[in-house]
Amino acid sequence: MAFKPAPISTSFLVASLVGIIFSIFYIPQYSLSWAYAFGLVFICMLIASFISMTRATPDEQLLPRLRGKKIK
């Protein structure tokens, strides 16, 4: 079975970047273990979005937008 990445929206990338910044600067004031855990999750999200940007086909992402339009 071949590896086939799914296209992920850009809001997923933005959420991961905001989450990393939030977990690095704000959460360590309260708990370092929670900051590490949140940072690890958001870094995994960032890596997944990078894989999706480089490997997923853009046709799958544009398909819902093109269904209502007539293609020449």
Phi and psi restraints in degrees (range 20) as a CNS / XPLOR table:
assign (resid 1 and name C) (resid 2 and name N)
       (resid 2 and name CA) (resid 2 and name C) 1.0 -83.2 20.0 2
assign (resid 2 and name N) (resid 2 and name CA)
       (resid 2 and name C) (resid 3 and name N) 1.0 151.3 20.0 2
assign (resid 2 and name C) (resid 3 and name N)
       (resid 3 and name CA) (resid 3 and name C) 1.0 -77.4 20.0 2
assign (resid 3 and name N) (resid 3 and name CA)
       (resid 3 and name C) (resid 4 and name N) 1.0 122.6 20.0 2
assign (resid 3 and name C) (resid 4 and name N)
       (resid 4 and name CA) (resid 4 and name C) 1.0 -129.6 20.0 2
assign (resid 4 and name N) (resid 4 and name CA)
       (resid 4 and name C) (resid 5 and name N) 1.0 101.6 20.0 2
assign (resid 4 and name C) (resid 5 and name N)
       (resid 5 and name CA) (resid 5 and name C) 1.0 -72.1 20.0 2
assign (resid 5 and name N) (resid 5 and name CA)
       (resid 5 and name C) (resid 6 and name N) 1.0 146.0 20.0 2
assign (resid 5 and name C) (resid 6 and name N)
       (resid 6 and name CA) (resid 6 and name C) 1.0 -91.3 20.0 2
assign (resid 6 and name N) (resid 6 and name CA)
       (resid 6 and name C) (resid 7 and name N) 1.0 148.0 20.0 2
assign (resid 6 and name C) (resid 7 and name N)
       (resid 7 and name CA) (resid 7 and name C) 1.0 -71.9 20.0 2
assign (resid 7 and name N) (resid 7 and name CA)
       (resid 7 and name C) (resid 8 and name N) 1.0 133.0 20.0 2
assign (resid 7 and name C) (resid 8 and name N)
       (resid 8 and name CA) (resid 8 and name C) 1.0 -113.2 20.0 2
assign (resid 8 and name N) (resid 8 and name CA)
       (resid 8 and name C) (resid 9 and name N) 1.0 143.0 20.0 2
assign (resid 8 and name C) (resid 9 and name N)
       (resid 9 and name CA) (resid 9 and name C) 1.0 -71.4 20.0 2
assign (resid 9 and name N) (resid 9 and name CA)
       (resid 9 and name C) (resid 10 and name N) 1.0 161.5 20.0 2
assign (resid 9 and name C) (resid 10 and name N)
       (resid 10 and name CA) (resid 10 and name C) 1.0 -71.2 20.0 2
assign (resid 10 and name N) (resid 10 and name CA)
       (resid 10 and name C) (resid 11 and name N) 1.0 -22.4 20.0 2
assign (resid 10 and name C) (resid 11 and name N)
       (resid 11 and name CA) (resid 11 and name C) 1.0 -66.4 20.0 2
assign (resid 11 and name N) (resid 11 and name CA)
       (resid 11 and name C) (resid 12 and name N) 1.0 -28.2 20.0 2
assign (resid 11 and name C) (resid 12 and name N)
       (resid 12 and name CA) (resid 12 and name C) 1.0 -64.8 20.0 2
assign (resid 12 and name N) (resid 12 and name CA)
       (resid 12 and name C) (resid 13 and name N) 1.0 -41.8 20.0 2
assign (resid 12 and name C) (resid 13 and name N)
       (resid 13 and name CA) (resid 13 and name C) 1.0 -64.6 20.0 2
assign (resid 13 and name N) (resid 13 and name CA)
       (resid 13 and name C) (resid 14 and name N) 1.0 -44.6 20.0 2
assign (resid 13 and name C) (resid 14 and name N)
       (resid 14 and name CA) (resid 14 and name C) 1.0 -63.8 20.0 2
assign (resid 14 and name N) (resid 14 and name CA)
       (resid 14 and name C) (resid 15 and name N) 1.0 -41.0 20.0 2
assign (resid 14 and name C) (resid 15 and name N)
       (resid 15 and name CA) (resid 15 and name C) 1.0 -63.5 20.0 2
assign (resid 15 and name N) (resid 15 and name CA)
       (resid 15 and name C) (resid 16 and name N) 1.0 -38.2 20.0 2
assign (resid 15 and name C) (resid 16 and name N)
       (resid 16 and name CA) (resid 16 and name C) 1.0 -68.8 20.0 2
assign (resid 16 and name N) (resid 16 and name CA)
       (resid 16 and name C) (resid 17 and name N) 1.0 -39.4 20.0 2
assign (resid 16 and name C) (resid 17 and name N)
       (resid 17 and name CA) (resid 17 and name C) 1.0 -66.8 20.0 2
assign (resid 17 and name N) (resid 17 and name CA)
       (resid 17 and name C) (resid 18 and name N) 1.0 -43.6 20.0 2
assign (resid 17 and name C) (resid 18 and name N)
       (resid 18 and name CA) (resid 18 and name C) 1.0 -65.1 20.0 2
assign (resid 18 and name N) (resid 18 and name CA)
       (resid 18 and name C) (resid 19 and name N) 1.0 -39.3 20.0 2
assign (resid 18 and name C) (resid 19 and name N)
       (resid 19 and name CA) (resid 19 and name C) 1.0 -64.8 20.0 2
assign (resid 19 and name N) (resid 19 and name CA)
       (resid 19 and name C) (resid 20 and name N) 1.0 -39.1 20.0 2
assign (resid 19 and name C) (resid 20 and name N)
       (resid 20 and name CA) (resid 20 and name C) 1.0 -64.4 20.0 2
assign (resid 20 and name N) (resid 20 and name CA)
       (resid 20 and name C) (resid 21 and name N) 1.0 -46.7 20.0 2
assign (resid 20 and name C) (resid 21 and name N)
       (resid 21 and name CA) (resid 21 and name C) 1.0 -62.0 20.0 2
assign (resid 21 and name N) (resid 21 and name CA)
       (resid 21 and name C) (resid 22 and name N) 1.0 -42.8 20.0 2
assign (resid 21 and name C) (resid 22 and name N)
       (resid 22 and name CA) (resid 22 and name C) 1.0 -63.4 20.0 2
assign (resid 22 and name N) (resid 22 and name CA)
       (resid 22 and name C) (resid 23 and name N) 1.0 -42.7 20.0 2
assign (resid 22 and name C) (resid 23 and name N)
       (resid 23 and name CA) (resid 23 and name C) 1.0 -75.6 20.0 2
assign (resid 23 and name N) (resid 23 and name CA)
       (resid 23 and name C) (resid 24 and name N) 1.0 -21.3 20.0 2
assign (resid 23 and name C) (resid 24 and name N)
       (resid 24 and name CA) (resid 24 and name C) 1.0 -83.4 20.0 2
assign (resid 24 and name N) (resid 24 and name CA)
       (resid 24 and name C) (resid 25 and name N) 1.0 -40.3 20.0 2
assign (resid 24 and name C) (resid 25 and name N)
       (resid 25 and name CA) (resid 25 and name C) 1.0 -98.4 20.0 2
assign (resid 25 and name N) (resid 25 and name CA)
       (resid 25 and name C) (resid 26 and name N) 1.0 -30.0 20.0 2
assign (resid 25 and name C) (resid 26 and name N)
       (resid 26 and name CA) (resid 26 and name C) 1.0 -103.8 20.0 2
assign (resid 26 and name N) (resid 26 and name CA)
       (resid 26 and name C) (resid 27 and name N) 1.0 -43.8 20.0 2
assign (resid 26 and name C) (resid 27 and name N)
       (resid 27 and name CA) (resid 27 and name C) 1.0 -71.6 20.0 2
assign (resid 27 and name N) (resid 27 and name CA)
       (resid 27 and name C) (resid 28 and name N) 1.0 -33.0 20.0 2
assign (resid 27 and name C) (resid 28 and name N)
       (resid 28 and name CA) (resid 28 and name C) 1.0 -60.4 20.0 2
assign (resid 28 and name N) (resid 28 and name CA)
       (resid 28 and name C) (resid 29 and name N) 1.0 -18.0 20.0 2
assign (resid 28 and name C) (resid 29 and name N)
       (resid 29 and name CA) (resid 29 and name C) 1.0 -64.2 20.0 2
assign (resid 29 and name N) (resid 29 and name CA)
       (resid 29 and name C) (resid 30 and name N) 1.0 -27.2 20.0 2
assign (resid 29 and name C) (resid 30 and name N)
       (resid 30 and name CA) (resid 30 and name C) 1.0 -102.6 20.0 2
assign (resid 30 and name N) (resid 30 and name CA)
       (resid 30 and name C) (resid 31 and name N) 1.0 -44.0 20.0 2
assign (resid 30 and name C) (resid 31 and name N)
       (resid 31 and name CA) (resid 31 and name C) 1.0 -158.7 20.0 2
assign (resid 31 and name N) (resid 31 and name CA)
       (resid 31 and name C) (resid 32 and name N) 1.0 124.2 20.0 2
assign (resid 31 and name C) (resid 32 and name N)
       (resid 32 and name CA) (resid 32 and name C) 1.0 -72.9 20.0 2
assign (resid 32 and name N) (resid 32 and name CA)
       (resid 32 and name C) (resid 33 and name N) 1.0 -34.0 20.0 2
assign (resid 32 and name C) (resid 33 and name N)
       (resid 33 and name CA) (resid 33 and name C) 1.0 -67.8 20.0 2
assign (resid 33 and name N) (resid 33 and name CA)
       (resid 33 and name C) (resid 34 and name N) 1.0 -38.7 20.0 2
assign (resid 33 and name C) (resid 34 and name N)
       (resid 34 and name CA) (resid 34 and name C) 1.0 -68.1 20.0 2
assign (resid 34 and name N) (resid 34 and name CA)
       (resid 34 and name C) (resid 35 and name N) 1.0 -37.3 20.0 2
assign (resid 34 and name C) (resid 35 and name N)
       (resid 35 and name CA) (resid 35 and name C) 1.0 -63.3 20.0 2
assign (resid 35 and name N) (resid 35 and name CA)
       (resid 35 and name C) (resid 36 and name N) 1.0 -41.8 20.0 2
assign (resid 35 and name C) (resid 36 and name N)
       (resid 36 and name CA) (resid 36 and name C) 1.0 -64.2 20.0 2
assign (resid 36 and name N) (resid 36 and name CA)
       (resid 36 and name C) (resid 37 and name N) 1.0 -43.9 20.0 2
assign (resid 36 and name C) (resid 37 and name N)
       (resid 37 and name CA) (resid 37 and name C) 1.0 -63.9 20.0 2
assign (resid 37 and name N) (resid 37 and name CA)
       (resid 37 and name C) (resid 38 and name N) 1.0 -47.7 20.0 2
assign (resid 37 and name C) (resid 38 and name N)
       (resid 38 and name CA) (resid 38 and name C) 1.0 -64.3 20.0 2
assign (resid 38 and name N) (resid 38 and name CA)
       (resid 38 and name C) (resid 39 and name N) 1.0 -40.4 20.0 2
assign (resid 38 and name C) (resid 39 and name N)
       (resid 39 and name CA) (resid 39 and name C) 1.0 -61.0 20.0 2
assign (resid 39 and name N) (resid 39 and name CA)
       (resid 39 and name C) (resid 40 and name N) 1.0 -40.4 20.0 2
assign (resid 39 and name C) (resid 40 and name N)
       (resid 40 and name CA) (resid 40 and name C) 1.0 -64.9 20.0 2
assign (resid 40 and name N) (resid 40 and name CA)
       (resid 40 and name C) (resid 41 and name N) 1.0 -42.0 20.0 2
assign (resid 40 and name C) (resid 41 and name N)
       (resid 41 and name CA) (resid 41 and name C) 1.0 -64.4 20.0 2
assign (resid 41 and name N) (resid 41 and name CA)
       (resid 41 and name C) (resid 42 and name N) 1.0 -44.7 20.0 2
assign (resid 41 and name C) (resid 42 and name N)
       (resid 42 and name CA) (resid 42 and name C) 1.0 -71.4 20.0 2
assign (resid 42 and name N) (resid 42 and name CA)
       (resid 42 and name C) (resid 43 and name N) 1.0 -29.1 20.0 2
assign (resid 42 and name C) (resid 43 and name N)
       (resid 43 and name CA) (resid 43 and name C) 1.0 -69.3 20.0 2
assign (resid 43 and name N) (resid 43 and name CA)
       (resid 43 and name C) (resid 44 and name N) 1.0 -38.2 20.0 2
assign (resid 43 and name C) (resid 44 and name N)
       (resid 44 and name CA) (resid 44 and name C) 1.0 -62.9 20.0 2
assign (resid 44 and name N) (resid 44 and name CA)
       (resid 44 and name C) (resid 45 and name N) 1.0 -39.1 20.0 2
assign (resid 44 and name C) (resid 45 and name N)
       (resid 45 and name CA) (resid 45 and name C) 1.0 -63.5 20.0 2
assign (resid 45 and name N) (resid 45 and name CA)
       (resid 45 and name C) (resid 46 and name N) 1.0 -40.4 20.0 2
assign (resid 45 and name C) (resid 46 and name N)
       (resid 46 and name CA) (resid 46 and name C) 1.0 -64.7 20.0 2
assign (resid 46 and name N) (resid 46 and name CA)
       (resid 46 and name C) (resid 47 and name N) 1.0 -42.8 20.0 2
assign (resid 46 and name C) (resid 47 and name N)
       (resid 47 and name CA) (resid 47 and name C) 1.0 -63.5 20.0 2
assign (resid 47 and name N) (resid 47 and name CA)
       (resid 47 and name C) (resid 48 and name N) 1.0 -40.7 20.0 2
assign (resid 47 and name C) (resid 48 and name N)
       (resid 48 and name CA) (resid 48 and name C) 1.0 -63.4 20.0 2
assign (resid 48 and name N) (resid 48 and name CA)
       (resid 48 and name C) (resid 49 and name N) 1.0 -38.8 20.0 2
assign (resid 48 and name C) (resid 49 and name N)
       (resid 49 and name CA) (resid 49 and name C) 1.0 -70.8 20.0 2
assign (resid 49 and name N) (resid 49 and name CA)
       (resid 49 and name C) (resid 50 and name N) 1.0 -33.4 20.0 2
assign (resid 49 and name C) (resid 50 and name N)
       (resid 50 and name CA) (resid 50 and name C) 1.0 -66.0 20.0 2
assign (resid 50 and name N) (resid 50 and name CA)
       (resid 50 and name C) (resid 51 and name N) 1.0 -41.8 20.0 2
assign (resid 50 and name C) (resid 51 and name N)
       (resid 51 and name CA) (resid 51 and name C) 1.0 -62.7 20.0 2
assign (resid 51 and name N) (resid 51 and name CA)
       (resid 51 and name C) (resid 52 and name N) 1.0 -41.0 20.0 2
assign (resid 51 and name C) (resid 52 and name N)
       (resid 52 and name CA) (resid 52 and name C) 1.0 -65.0 20.0 2
assign (resid 52 and name N) (resid 52 and name CA)
       (resid 52 and name C) (resid 53 and name N) 1.0 -37.0 20.0 2
assign (resid 52 and name C) (resid 53 and name N)
       (resid 53 and name CA) (resid 53 and name C) 1.0 -67.6 20.0 2
assign (resid 53 and name N) (resid 53 and name CA)
       (resid 53 and name C) (resid 54 and name N) 1.0 -36.0 20.0 2
assign (resid 53 and name C) (resid 54 and name N)
       (resid 54 and name CA) (resid 54 and name C) 1.0 -91.7 20.0 2
assign (resid 54 and name N) (resid 54 and name CA)
       (resid 54 and name C) (resid 55 and name N) 1.0 -26.6 20.0 2
assign (resid 54 and name C) (resid 55 and name N)
       (resid 55 and name CA) (resid 55 and name C) 1.0 -110.5 20.0 2
assign (resid 55 and name N) (resid 55 and name CA)
       (resid 55 and name C) (resid 56 and name N) 1.0 -28.9 20.0 2
assign (resid 55 and name C) (resid 56 and name N)
       (resid 56 and name CA) (resid 56 and name C) 1.0 -76.2 20.0 2
assign (resid 56 and name N) (resid 56 and name CA)
       (resid 56 and name C) (resid 57 and name N) 1.0 150.1 20.0 2
assign (resid 56 and name C) (resid 57 and name N)
       (resid 57 and name CA) (resid 57 and name C) 1.0 -83.2 20.0 2
assign (resid 57 and name N) (resid 57 and name CA)
       (resid 57 and name C) (resid 58 and name N) 1.0 136.2 20.0 2
assign (resid 57 and name C) (resid 58 and name N)
       (resid 58 and name CA) (resid 58 and name C) 1.0 -72.1 20.0 2
assign (resid 58 and name N) (resid 58 and name CA)
       (resid 58 and name C) (resid 59 and name N) 1.0 -18.2 20.0 2
assign (resid 58 and name C) (resid 59 and name N)
       (resid 59 and name CA) (resid 59 and name C) 1.0 -62.5 20.0 2
assign (resid 59 and name N) (resid 59 and name CA)
       (resid 59 and name C) (resid 60 and name N) 1.0 -37.8 20.0 2
assign (resid 59 and name C) (resid 60 and name N)
       (resid 60 and name CA) (resid 60 and name C) 1.0 -66.3 20.0 2
assign (resid 60 and name N) (resid 60 and name CA)
       (resid 60 and name C) (resid 61 and name N) 1.0 -32.8 20.0 2
assign (resid 60 and name C) (resid 61 and name N)
       (resid 61 and name CA) (resid 61 and name C) 1.0 -77.0 20.0 2
assign (resid 61 and name N) (resid 61 and name CA)
       (resid 61 and name C) (resid 62 and name N) 1.0 -32.6 20.0 2
assign (resid 61 and name C) (resid 62 and name N)
       (resid 62 and name CA) (resid 62 and name C) 1.0 -86.8 20.0 2
assign (resid 62 and name N) (resid 62 and name CA)
       (resid 62 and name C) (resid 63 and name N) 1.0 -12.7 20.0 2
assign (resid 62 and name C) (resid 63 and name N)
       (resid 63 and name CA) (resid 63 and name C) 1.0 -57.3 20.0 2
assign (resid 63 and name N) (resid 63 and name CA)
       (resid 63 and name C) (resid 64 and name N) 1.0 -45.6 20.0 2
assign (resid 63 and name C) (resid 64 and name N)
       (resid 64 and name CA) (resid 64 and name C) 1.0 -61.5 20.0 2
assign (resid 64 and name N) (resid 64 and name CA)
       (resid 64 and name C) (resid 65 and name N) 1.0 -31.0 20.0 2
assign (resid 64 and name C) (resid 65 and name N)
       (resid 65 and name CA) (resid 65 and name C) 1.0 -74.1 20.0 2
assign (resid 65 and name N) (resid 65 and name CA)
       (resid 65 and name C) (resid 66 and name N) 1.0 -29.9 20.0 2
assign (resid 65 and name C) (resid 66 and name N)
       (resid 66 and name CA) (resid 66 and name C) 1.0 -87.5 20.0 2
assign (resid 66 and name N) (resid 66 and name CA)
       (resid 66 and name C) (resid 67 and name N) 1.0 -10.6 20.0 2
assign (resid 66 and name C) (resid 67 and name N)
       (resid 67 and name CA) (resid 67 and name C) 1.0 -64.1 20.0 2
assign (resid 67 and name N) (resid 67 and name CA)
       (resid 67 and name C) (resid 68 and name N) 1.0 -35.1 20.0 2
assign (resid 67 and name C) (resid 68 and name N)
       (resid 68 and name CA) (resid 68 and name C) 1.0 -84.1 20.0 2
assign (resid 68 and name N) (resid 68 and name CA)
       (resid 68 and name C) (resid 69 and name N) 1.0 -10.3 20.0 2
assign (resid 68 and name C) (resid 69 and name N)
       (resid 69 and name CA) (resid 69 and name C) 1.0 -104.8 20.0 2
assign (resid 69 and name N) (resid 69 and name CA)
       (resid 69 and name C) (resid 70 and name N) 1.0 150.1 20.0 2
assign (resid 69 and name C) (resid 70 and name N)
       (resid 70 and name CA) (resid 70 and name C) 1.0 -85.7 20.0 2
assign (resid 70 and name N) (resid 70 and name CA)
       (resid 70 and name C) (resid 71 and name N) 1.0 125.2 20.0 2
assign (resid 70 and name C) (resid 71 and name N)
       (resid 71 and name CA) (resid 71 and name C) 1.0 -94.5 20.0 2
assign (resid 71 and name N) (resid 71 and name CA)
       (resid 71 and name C) (resid 72 and name N) 1.0 131.1 20.0 2
